[in-house]
Amino acid sequence: MNVNEQAQRAREAATALATATRATKDAALLAMAEALVARTPEVLTANAADVEAAREAGLTAAMIDRLSLTEGRVEAMAEALRQMAALPDPMGEVVRGSTLPNGLELRQIRVPFGVVGIVYEGRPNVTVDAAGICLKSGNAALLRGSSSAARSNAALTAILRDAIEATALPADAVQLLDATTRDSVKELMRARGLVDVLIPRGGASLIKAVVEESTVPVIETGVGNCHVYVDAAADLDKALALVMNSKTQRLSTCNTAESLLVHADVADAFLPRILTAFAEADVTVHGDPRVAALSDAVVPATDEDFATEYLSADISVAVVDSLSAAVRHIRRYGTQHTEAIVTESVAAAREFVSQVDAAAVMVNASTRFTDGGEFGFGAEIGISTQKLHARGPMGLPELTSTKYVVTGDGHLRG
């Protein structure tokens, strides 16, 4: 079956989803969660084959971590579906409403996009998260994962479709596209009129290709070159813990810190401590001249290093002479994802928040909190770094559009 045929089936499913009650959708989500847990061995068997193939292909440790599933990670996916079922249904929510001077009643209400295409790399959990969030928000999902996770995604999708089909909703609410050929991505990007919106999740090259080549409207999820800035007024014990959590809590995620900026006033006190902590955690530091002078283990940083989303045990580190210099560095190299400041100065925090242009700005908190689940949204479809419609973690409301409902009593325009 080609992509256009699958998209046609998705449109039919979307019609049913658009009018489904919350109870019907929640029942499907809970059935999906139960089926995942019950059929975990199938998922892990398929995933083990993907992981073995990835190792043989020489994928990085970070990429293999993204790909790998465990019983705990499958349970976490199921729990995300349960949490989603407990969230309010955005469909029909009145965004705004009023009675016009002529007596017309005006309401702007949330409605589904219709058919949502998701192109993603590596992480099989996206299959479940995307399927669940699309279903809850009344959208049919066309999923195109990477070839590296083909077996895992196929097993997960089969389980989800079986669970959906056992409820009052059509199985075609969730469909997996062929990952063995790039033609499926090209066809998906050209399916304007059948697919309402396309969301890429992955590395810079994938996102760039989809944004530039798609005729289907795209919500851009961004690369995460996230910074932590340690201000002159920082509590250095707090800063040490925050930097290490931002960098090492999980290396392979888009909200992991990839760059550290340290104010010159605290550099002599803080840098030896953080360099020791990085060394103990096997993190390679790519530092500017002032950082490199402190340790032979520091790799001299290039301009490219400061612009890199490593997704590995690497970090770029620079000393800055002021908060303004830190902001200039972030504006030059950042990706408008997540930026953090560590400071005890309210004025410095306010200045940083007002000047930094990012989807999320953290004050004395780890960059790792930029996440739909951590924000209380349930599962997310991605972190949007664009400025149209949605920005930051994209939960249920961000998977909707709106329409105006105007109610009159024979009103005629004069």
N, C-alpha and C positions, 0 to 999 in steps of 0.2 A: 504494500500500500504506500503510495507516495504522500508527500507532505500536504498537498492540496486536498487529497481525499481525507486525510486525518483532520485537517482544519475544518472541512465541511461537517464532519461528524462532531467535532468540538462545538461548532456553532449550534448544532441541534441540541447537544447536551447543555450548552449555555442557556438556551431558551428555557429548559426545565429548571436549571439552577436559579435563574432570575426570579422565578415565582415560587421557589421552594420555601417552606416555612423554616424558622429557626430550629424547631424541634426535629424536622427531617434532616437538616444539615448536621446538627449536633449528633444525632443518632448515627449518621454515616461516619463522622469523625471518631466517635467512640468505638464503632465497629472496626475502623481502620487501626486504631491503637491496639485493640484486643487481638486482631489478626497478626499484627507485627510481633507482639510478644509470643503468641502461640506458635508462630512460624519462624522464630529467631534462628533455629538451626539452618534453615534454607538460606537465610540471608548471610549468615556467617560462612557457610560453605562457598557461596558465590563470591563473597568478598575475599576469602582466602585465595581463590584463584586469581582475582584481580591484583591483590597485593603481591603475590608471587610473580606474576607477569611484570609488575611495575619494578620489582627488585631486579629482575633479569634485564629489564630495559634501562636500568641505571638511573631511575628517578631519584631525586634528592630525598633525604630523610624527612624534610618538611612536607613534601608532596605525598610521601607514603603515609605520614601521619594523618594528613587530610583525608586520604583514601581509606584508611583502616577503620574497621568497625569492630566493636566488642559487644558482648552481651549488655554491658552498661550503656554503651552509646545507642544501641537499639532501643533499650528501655527509655533512654532520654528522649528519643524521637517520639516514642509512643506517649510519653508524658507531655510533650509539647502539643500533641494532638488533643489530649485530654484538657489541657489548659486552654487551648483554643476553643473547645466546645463550651467552656465556662465563660468565655468572653461575650460581651453584648454583640448582637448582630448589627452591623452597620447599615444593612439594607433598609431603606425607607426612613432613615434618620433625617429629621428636618435640620438642615444646616442653618437656614434662616427663613423667616416668614413674616409677612405683614399684610395688613389690609390697606390697599391703595386708596387715595382720596375719592376715586370714582366707585369704590365699593368692591373692586376685584380683590379676591383673596390670592395672595402670591406665596408659594412655598418652593424652596429649593431643597430637593431631597437627594439622598445618596442612592446611586444605582451601580450595578456592576459594569466593568469595562466590557465584558463579554468573553472573548477568547484571549488569554494571556500566554505568550510564548516566553519560555525561560531557557537561555543558553548558559550553561555553567560548566565548570571544570572540577574534576577531581573528587569533590565531597559528596558522597552518596546521601548524606543527611539532607542535602538541598532537595532531593527528590521528594522526600516526605514533607519537609517544611513547605515547599512550594505547592505541592498537591493539597495540603491541608488549608493553607491560608487562601488559596484560590477558591477552594470549595466553600469555605466559610463566608467569603466575600461575594459568593454567587458567580464566580468565573470558572470557565473550563480551562484546564491547563494543558499546554503542549510542551513537554519537557525534552530538552536536547542536552543530555549530559556528555561527558567526555568518553572517548573510547577506552581510557584507562579504567573507568568504573562501569563499563558496559554490563558486565555480569551482575554486579551489585544492583545497579539501577533497574535492570530487567526483573530481578527477583523482587525488589521492593515494589515496583509498579504492578507486577502481577498480583501481589498480595493486596495492595490497595484497591485495585480494580475488582478483585473478587469480593472484598468487603463492601465496597460501594454497591456492587450489583446485587448484593443480598439485602440492600435497603431499598428505599423508594426512589433512588436516584440512578441515572444511567452511568454505566462503567466508563463511557467515553468522556466523562468529566475529567478524567486523568488519562493522558496518553503519552507514551514514550516514543520519540523519534529515533530513527536509525542513527547510531553513532559511528558506524563503520565507514561512512563516507561524508565528506564535507559538503556534498550536494544538498544534504538535508538542511544544513544551516543556511545555505544560499537560498533554497526554496522558502524556508521560513522567513528570511529577511525580505523576500519579494512577495509574500502572501498578503499584501495590503488589500483590505476589503474582507478578508477572511479572518485575519489575526488583528486584534484591536491595538495591542501594545506588546512590545518586546522588551525583556529585561535581561541584560547580560550580567553574569556574575563570574568573575575570574580575573586573570591577569590583564596587564595594560594592553597587550596586543589584541586579546580577544575583545575587550571593551571598545578599543579604537576601531577595529574592523566592523563591529556591529553598528556603532554610532555612525560611521562614515558611509557604510554600504547599504544599510537597511532603508527600504521604502516604507516599512511599518514604523509608526511612531515608537521611539525608544525612551525608556527611563534609564538614565545612566547611573549605574552603581560604580563606585570609584575605587581606584587603587589607594591603598592606605600607607602613605609615607607620613606616619604620625610622629609628632615631636613631643618631648617633655622638656620644658624650660624650667631650670632651677634658678629662681630669682635671688637677688642679693638679700632679700628678707626671708628666705626659706628656712624652715626648721630642717636641718640637714639629716637628722635621723629619719624624719618623715620622708624627706626627699629620697633617701637611700632605699627605703622600703617601696615607695611608689615607682621609682625608676625600675627597680628589679621586677616588680610585679607587672609593670607595663611591658617589659621586654621579655621576661622568661616564663610567665604563667602559661602561655602557649605560643610557640614561635610562629605557627603557620597561619595566623588569622590576620585579617585586614586591619583590626584595631590594635595590633601589637605595635609598640613603639619601635621605630626604626632609626630615630635620631634623638640625640640628647644635646641640649644647649645649656651651658653653665655660665652664670654671670661671673665676670672677672673678680668681683669682690669676694666671692666664696670659692673660687676655683682651687686655690691652694689648700683649703681645708677639705673640700668635697671630692675633688678628682682622685686623690690617692685612695680614698675609701671606695669609691665606685669602681675604679679600675681593679682593685683587689677583689671586689665582689663579682665583677664580670669574669675575671680570671678563674675564680672558684666555680663559676657556673659555665665555664668553657665558652664564653661569648667573646668573639673576636672584635676588637675595637678598631675602627677606622677613624683616626683622629687628625685634627688640624695640627699645625706646628707646635702650638702651646701644649696640646695634649700629648703629642708624640714625644716631646722632650721629657716626659715623666716616666716613660717605660719603653724598653726595647721591644716589648710585646705588641705595642701599638703599631698598626699598619698606617703609613701616611695616607690621609684621605685625599681623594681626587674629587673634582666637581661632580663626577658621575656617582661617587659614593654617597654624597649628600642628597642626590636625587633618587636613590634606589629604595624600592620596597624589597627588603632582603628576603623576608619569610624564612629566615634561617637564624643561626646563632651568630649574627653579625649586627653591629650597630655603628652609626657614624656619630662622632662626638666633636663638638666645637665649643670654644670659649667665646663669649660675646661681652662687649663692654657696656651694654645697657639693655633695658627691656625693649627699647625701640629697635636695637640691632637684632634682637631675637625675633621680633615681629618681621623685620625685613628678610631675615633668613627664611622664616617660615613661608612668607609670601613668595619667595623665589623658588623654594624647593618643595613646599608642601603640596598636598593633593586635595585640600579642602575636605578632608575626612574627619580626623579627630586631633585636636591639639590640647596640650595640658600645661598648666603653670603650677609650680609649687611655691607658695609664698605665704607669709603671715601678714602681708600688707594688703589691706582692703583696697587701697588706691591702686596698687600694682595689679591686683586681680581685676579690678574694673577696667583699667587701661588695656590689659591683655584681652579681656573679653570683647571690648568694644572695637579693638583694632584687628583682631585675628578673624579671617574669613574662613569658616569651616562649618561643616554640618553639625559638629559637636565640639564644645570647648569645656574642658575639665578644669576645675579649680580645686587643687589638693585632692585629686582623685585619679585613679589609674585610667589610662586610655582603654583598658579592656572592658570598661563598662558600656562602651557604645555598642549596644546590642539590644535587639527587640525584647528578648526575654528579660534582660537586666532592667530595661526601662518599664517593664510591666505590660508590654504589648502582646505577650505570647510570642510565638515564632514569628520571624520576619522573612521577607522575601529578599532582603538585601539592604545595604546602606547606600542611600542615594546621596551623591555629592553634587547633583545638579541643583538649580534654583527654581525650576518650574514644577508646580504641582506638589512634589514631595521632596523632602530633604531629611537626611538622617535615617535611622532605622525605619523601614517601611512595614508597618503593621497593617491591620485590616482596613482602616479608613483610607490609607494610601493606595489600596487596591480597588478604589472606587472612583467613579466620576459622579457628576450630578446632573439632574434635569430639573427644570422649572415646571411646576404644576400651577396653572392659573384657573381659578374657579370663578365663574360669573353667574349672572342670572339674566341672560339675554343681552349682555352688554354689547354695544356697538361703538366703534370708534368714529368720532365725528370729524 
